[in-house]
Amino acid sequence: MFVSVFAAAVALSALTGCTRTSYAIHTNDGRTIVSDGKPKESDSGLLGYTDANGVKQQINKTDVKEVSEIPH
């Protein structure tokens, strides 16, 4: 019994340690986009991010007002 409880606790702690930080991308037109992981700037003037559905997206950096980390 102790071994199975211990194994479950180890598995749970391993899973929770792998969570990624989310970021809020606030746009100049008032939208807020939630990014899974930190958005990455490119040399072409775009900000790349993975949206909440796991789809890779890009937005023009001139359309972005602010990027902030979402506290857990």
KELOTI-173738 format. One record per residue: y, z, x of N, C-alpha, C in turn; residue in one letter; chain. Coordinates in Angstrom, 1 decimal, always signed. Each point is the difference from the previous one (the first is absolute). Example, Ala and Ser with C-alpha at 12.3 -4.5 7.8 and 13.67 -1.06 7.14 Angstrom:
<sites>
{nnorth -5.7, nup +7.8, neast +13.2, canorth +1.2, caup +0.0, caeast -0.9, cnorth +1.2, cup +0.0, ceast +0.9, residuo a, cadena A}
{nnorth +1.1, nup -0.7, neast -0.4, canorth +1.1, caup +0.0, caeast +0.9, cnorth +1.1, cup +0.8, ceast -0.8, residuo s, cadena A}
</sites>
This chain:
<sites>
{nnorth -1.2, nup +0.0, neast +0.8, canorth +1.2, caup +0.0, caeast -0.8, cnorth +1.3, cup +0.0, ceast +0.9, residuo m, cadena A}
{nnorth +0.0, nup +0.9, neast +1.0, canorth +1.1, caup +0.1, caeast +0.9, cnorth +0.3, cup -1.4, ceast +0.7, residuo f, cadena A}
{nnorth -1.1, nup -0.6, neast +0.4, canorth +0.1, caup -1.3, caeast +0.7, cnorth +0.7, cup -1.0, ceast -0.8, residuo v, cadena A}
{nnorth -0.5, nup -0.1, neast -1.3, canorth +0.6, caup -1.1, caeast -0.9, cnorth +1.4, cup +0.3, ceast -0.3, residuo s, cadena A}
{nnorth +0.4, nup +1.3, neast -0.2, canorth +1.4, caup +0.3, caeast -0.2, cnorth +0.9, cup -0.3, ceast +1.2, residuo v, cadena A}
{nnorth -0.6, nup +0.3, neast +1.2, canorth +0.7, caup -0.3, caeast +1.2, cnorth +0.2, cup -1.5, ceast +0.2, residuo f, cadena A}
{nnorth -1.0, nup -0.7, neast -0.3, canorth +0.0, caup -1.5, caeast +0.2, cnorth +1.0, cup -0.6, ceast -1.0, residuo a, cadena A}
{nnorth +0.1, nup +0.5, neast -1.2, canorth +1.0, caup -0.5, caeast -1.0, cnorth +1.4, cup +0.4, ceast +0.5, residuo a, cadena A}
{nnorth +0.2, nup +1.1, neast +0.5, canorth +1.3, caup +0.4, caeast +0.5, cnorth +0.5, cup -0.9, ceast +1.2, residuo a, cadena A}
{nnorth -0.9, nup -0.3, neast +0.9, canorth +0.3, caup -0.8, caeast +1.1, cnorth +0.3, cup -1.4, ceast -0.5, residuo v, cadena A}
{nnorth -0.8, nup -0.6, neast -0.9, canorth +0.3, caup -1.3, caeast -0.5, cnorth +1.3, cup -0.1, ceast -0.8, residuo a, cadena A}
{nnorth +0.3, nup +1.1, neast -0.7, canorth +1.3, caup +0.0, caeast -0.8, cnorth +1.2, cup +0.1, ceast +1.0, residuo l, cadena A}
{nnorth -0.1, nup +0.8, neast +1.0, canorth +1.1, caup +0.1, caeast +1.0, cnorth +0.2, cup -1.3, ceast +0.8, residuo s, cadena A}
{nnorth -1.1, nup -0.7, neast +0.2, canorth +0.1, caup -1.3, caeast +0.7, cnorth +0.7, cup -1.1, ceast -0.8, residuo a, cadena A}
{nnorth -0.3, nup +0.1, neast -1.3, canorth +0.6, caup -1.0, caeast -0.9, cnorth +1.5, cup +0.3, ceast -0.2, residuo l, cadena A}
{nnorth +0.3, nup +1.2, neast -0.1, canorth +1.4, caup +0.3, caeast -0.3, cnorth +0.9, cup -0.2, ceast +1.3, residuo t, cadena A}
{nnorth -0.7, nup +0.1, neast +1.2, canorth +0.8, caup -0.3, caeast +1.2, cnorth +0.3, cup -1.4, ceast +0.2, residuo g, cadena A}
{nnorth -0.6, nup -0.9, neast -0.7, canorth +0.2, caup -1.5, caeast +0.1, cnorth +1.0, cup -0.5, ceast -0.9, residuo c, cadena A}
{nnorth +0.7, nup +0.8, neast -0.8, canorth +0.9, caup -0.5, caeast -0.9, cnorth +1.2, cup -0.6, ceast +0.7, residuo t, cadena A}
{nnorth +0.6, nup -1.1, neast -0.5, canorth +1.1, caup -0.6, caeast +0.6, cnorth +1.3, cup +0.4, ceast -0.6, residuo r, cadena A}
{nnorth +1.0, nup +0.0, neast +0.7, canorth +1.3, caup +0.4, caeast -0.5, cnorth +0.6, cup -1.2, ceast -0.8, residuo t, cadena A}
{nnorth +0.6, nup +0.3, neast -1.1, canorth +0.6, caup -1.0, caeast -0.9, cnorth +1.5, cup +0.0, ceast +0.3, residuo s, cadena A}
{nnorth +0.6, nup -1.1, neast -0.2, canorth +1.5, caup -0.2, caeast +0.2, cnorth +0.6, cup -0.6, ceast -1.2, residuo y, cadena A}
{nnorth +1.2, nup +0.4, neast -0.3, canorth +0.8, caup -0.6, caeast -1.1, cnorth +1.0, cup -1.0, ceast +0.6, residuo a, cadena A}
{nnorth -0.1, nup -1.3, neast -0.5, canorth +1.0, caup -1.0, caeast +0.5, cnorth +1.0, cup -0.1, ceast -1.1, residuo i, cadena A}
{nnorth +1.2, nup +0.4, neast +0.2, canorth +1.1, caup -0.1, caeast -1.0, cnorth +0.8, cup -1.3, ceast +0.2, residuo h, cadena A}
{nnorth +0.1, nup -0.8, neast -1.0, canorth +0.6, caup -1.3, caeast +0.2, cnorth +1.5, cup +0.0, ceast -0.5, residuo t, cadena A}
{nnorth +0.8, nup -1.0, neast +0.4, canorth +1.4, caup +0.0, caeast -0.4, cnorth +0.2, cup -0.2, ceast -1.5, residuo n, cadena A}
{nnorth -1.0, nup -0.6, neast -0.7, canorth +0.1, caup -0.2, caeast -1.4, cnorth -0.6, cup +1.2, ceast -0.8, residuo d, cadena A}
{nnorth -0.3, nup +1.1, neast +0.6, canorth -0.4, caup +1.2, caeast -0.7, cnorth -1.5, cup +0.2, ceast -0.1, residuo g, cadena A}
{nnorth -0.8, nup -0.9, neast +0.4, canorth -1.4, caup +0.2, caeast -0.1, cnorth -0.5, cup +0.9, ceast +1.1, residuo r, cadena A}
{nnorth -1.2, nup +0.7, neast -0.3, canorth -0.7, caup +0.8, caeast +1.0, cnorth -1.4, cup -0.5, ceast +0.1, residuo t, cadena A}
{nnorth -0.4, nup -0.4, neast +1.2, canorth -1.3, caup -0.5, caeast +0.2, cnorth -0.8, cup +1.0, ceast +0.9, residuo i, cadena A}
{nnorth -1.2, nup +0.4, neast -0.5, canorth -0.8, caup +0.9, caeast +0.8, cnorth -0.9, cup -0.7, ceast +0.9, residuo v, cadena A}
{nnorth +0.0, nup +0.3, neast +1.3, canorth -0.7, caup -0.6, caeast +1.1, cnorth -1.1, cup +1.0, ceast +0.4, residuo s, cadena A}
{nnorth -1.3, nup -0.6, neast +0.2, canorth -1.1, caup +0.8, caeast +0.5, cnorth +0.1, cup -0.1, ceast +1.5, residuo d, cadena A}
{nnorth +0.5, nup +1.0, neast +0.7, canorth +0.2, caup -0.1, caeast +1.5, cnorth +1.4, cup -0.4, ceast +0.3, residuo g, cadena A}
{nnorth +0.4, nup +0.1, neast +1.2, canorth +1.3, caup -0.3, caeast +0.4, cnorth +0.3, cup -1.5, ceast +0.1, residuo k, cadena A}
{nnorth +1.0, nup -0.5, neast -0.7, canorth +0.4, caup -1.4, caeast +0.1, cnorth +0.3, cup -0.5, ceast +1.4, residuo p, cadena A}
{nnorth -0.3, nup -1.2, neast +0.3, canorth +0.2, caup -0.6, caeast +1.3, cnorth +1.0, cup -1.1, ceast +0.0, residuo k, cadena A}
{nnorth +1.0, nup +0.1, neast +0.9, canorth +1.1, caup -1.0, caeast +0.1, cnorth -0.5, cup -1.2, ceast +0.8, residuo e, cadena A}
{nnorth +0.3, nup -1.2, neast -0.4, canorth -0.3, caup -1.1, caeast +0.8, cnorth +1.2, cup -0.7, ceast +0.6, residuo s, cadena A}
{nnorth -0.1, nup -0.8, neast +1.0, canorth +1.1, caup -0.7, caeast +0.6, cnorth +0.6, cup -1.0, ceast -0.9, residuo d, cadena A}
{nnorth -0.7, nup -0.4, neast -1.0, canorth +0.5, caup -1.0, caeast -0.9, cnorth +0.9, cup +0.5, ceast -1.1, residuo s, cadena A}
{nnorth +0.3, nup +1.3, neast +0.0, canorth +0.9, caup +0.6, caeast -1.0, cnorth -0.7, cup +0.5, ceast -1.2, residuo g, cadena A}
{nnorth -1.3, nup +0.2, neast +0.1, canorth -0.7, caup +0.5, caeast -1.2, cnorth -0.6, cup +1.3, ceast +0.3, residuo l, cadena A}
{nnorth -0.2, nup +0.8, neast -1.0, canorth -0.7, caup +1.3, caeast +0.0, cnorth -1.3, cup -0.1, ceast -0.6, residuo l, cadena A}
{nnorth -1.1, nup +0.2, neast +0.7, canorth -1.3, caup -0.2, caeast -0.5, cnorth -0.6, cup +1.4, ceast -0.4, residuo g, cadena A}
{nnorth -0.7, nup +0.0, neast -1.1, canorth -0.5, caup +1.3, caeast -0.5, cnorth -1.3, cup -0.3, ceast -0.8, residuo y, cadena A}
{nnorth -0.8, nup +1.0, neast -0.2, canorth -1.1, caup +0.0, caeast -0.9, cnorth +0.3, cup +0.7, ceast -1.3, residuo t, cadena A}
{nnorth +0.0, nup -0.6, neast -1.2, canorth +0.4, caup +0.6, caeast -1.2, cnorth -1.1, cup +1.0, ceast -0.5, residuo d, cadena A}
{nnorth +0.3, nup +0.7, neast -1.1, canorth -0.9, caup +1.0, caeast -0.5, cnorth -1.3, cup -0.5, ceast -0.5, residuo a, cadena A}
{nnorth -0.1, nup -1.4, neast -0.2, canorth -1.3, caup -0.6, caeast -0.3, cnorth -0.8, cup -0.5, ceast +1.2, residuo n, cadena A}
{nnorth +0.6, nup +0.2, neast +1.2, canorth -0.7, caup -0.5, caeast +1.2, cnorth +0.3, cup -1.4, ceast +0.4, residuo g, cadena A}
{nnorth +1.0, nup -0.6, neast -0.7, canorth +0.3, caup -1.4, caeast +0.3, cnorth +1.2, cup +0.0, ceast +1.0, residuo v, cadena A}
{nnorth -0.2, nup -0.9, neast +1.0, canorth +1.1, caup -0.1, caeast +1.0, cnorth +1.1, cup -0.8, ceast -0.6, residuo k, cadena A}
{nnorth +1.3, nup +0.5, neast +0.2, canorth +1.2, caup -0.6, caeast -0.5, cnorth +1.0, cup +0.0, ceast +1.1, residuo q, cadena A}
{nnorth +1.1, nup -0.8, neast -0.3, canorth +1.1, caup -0.1, caeast +0.9, cnorth +1.3, cup +0.0, ceast -0.8, residuo q, cadena A}
{nnorth +1.1, nup +0.6, neast +0.5, canorth +1.3, caup +0.0, caeast -0.6, cnorth +1.0, cup -0.3, ceast +1.0, residuo i, cadena A}
{nnorth +1.0, nup -0.7, neast -0.3, canorth +1.1, caup -0.3, caeast +0.9, cnorth +0.7, cup +1.3, ceast +0.4, residuo n, cadena A}
{nnorth +0.2, nup +0.2, neast +1.3, canorth +0.7, caup +1.3, caeast +0.4, cnorth +1.4, cup +0.2, ceast -0.5, residuo k, cadena A}
{nnorth +0.7, nup -1.1, neast -0.3, canorth +1.3, caup +0.0, caeast -0.6, cnorth +0.0, cup +0.6, ceast -1.4, residuo t, cadena A}
{nnorth -1.1, nup -0.1, neast -0.7, canorth -0.2, caup +0.5, caeast -1.3, cnorth -0.3, cup +1.5, ceast -0.1, residuo d, cadena A}
{nnorth -0.3, nup +0.6, neast +1.2, canorth -0.4, caup +1.4, caeast +0.1, cnorth +1.2, cup +0.9, ceast +0.3, residuo v, cadena A}
{nnorth +0.2, nup +1.0, neast -0.9, canorth +1.1, caup +1.0, caeast +0.2, cnorth -0.5, cup +1.1, ceast +1.0, residuo k, cadena A}
{nnorth -1.2, nup +0.5, neast -0.3, canorth -0.6, caup +1.2, caeast +0.7, cnorth -1.5, cup +0.0, ceast -0.1, residuo e, cadena A}
{nnorth -0.6, nup +0.5, neast +1.1, canorth -1.4, caup +0.3, caeast +0.0, cnorth -0.2, cup +1.5, ceast +0.3, residuo v, cadena A}
{nnorth -0.7, nup +0.7, neast -0.9, canorth -0.2, caup +1.4, caeast +0.3, cnorth -1.5, cup +0.4, ceast -0.3, residuo s, cadena A}
{nnorth -0.4, nup +1.0, neast +0.8, canorth -1.4, caup +0.5, caeast -0.1, cnorth -0.1, cup +0.9, ceast -1.3, residuo e, cadena A}
{nnorth -1.1, nup -0.2, neast -0.7, canorth -0.2, caup +0.8, caeast -1.3, cnorth -0.7, cup +1.2, ceast +0.4, residuo i, cadena A}
{nnorth +0.6, nup +1.2, neast -0.2, canorth -0.7, caup +1.3, caeast +0.4, cnorth -1.2, cup +0.2, ceast -0.9, residuo p, cadena A}
{nnorth -1.1, nup +0.6, neast +0.6, canorth -1.2, caup +0.3, caeast -0.7, cnorth +0.1, cup +1.4, ceast -0.6, residuo h, cadena A}
</sites>
